[in-house]
Structures are given as C-alpha cells and as structure tokens.
Amino acid sequence: ADEQKKYVREADEKFEKLLAVIQSNEISQYKTQQDFLKAFGEPILKKESNLPKEYAQRWLYRYCEKMQGSEKVYLYFDAQGTLLKWEHKAADTQ
C-alpha cells in the first residue's frame, strides 16, 4: 500500500507542476510527447484519435484519485508527437 501511496503522491505532484506551468504561461516550452513524459510522467489516459486531420492522440492528465469533477488537462498531439493544442478544464464547483 505504501508503494501505491507513493505513486499517487508523485503523480499528483507532477500534475500540480503541469498546472503551475499552465498558470505561468510556460506550456509552450514543452513541444513534444517526450517533453511532457520527461517533465510530467505518463498521462492518466492516452486516446488514439480517428481524426488524423485534427490530431492523432489526446492525453489526459489529472489527479490520480479525484476523478469526478477534478481539474483536467488535455493535450492534443499530431502523428509525429508534436503538441498541437491543449485545454485546461477547471474543477467542477458543485
């Protein structure tokens, strides 16, 4: 259980680092999937897109355990793994 807690804590800390990068407008420093993996670790979810014109993959970062209504960051990459756009969704305030 300690290993799992450590994993969750580290993943959440990386997500907070990503949120800080977005808030300080420094996300443009990260241009590729490799940049994001190195800085923020594996995303919670990687989804292949079947819309090649738009983007090839969508990655989701969020807190590990807070699934419902928590803050989320979506990253959209092209087939070469280059960031095309990103979205930050605020936590639901319900």
Sequence and secondary structure as in RCSB ss.txt:
>XXXX:A:sequence
ADEQKKYVREADEKFEKLLAVIQSNEISQYKTQQDFLKAFGEPILKKESNLPKEYAQRWLYRYCEKMQGSEKVYL
YFDAQGTLLKWEHKAADTQ
>XXXX:A:secstr
 HHHHHHHHHHHHHHHHHHHHHHTT GGG  BHHHHHHHH S SEEEE S TTT SEEEEEE SS  TT  EEEE
EE TTSBEEEEEEE     
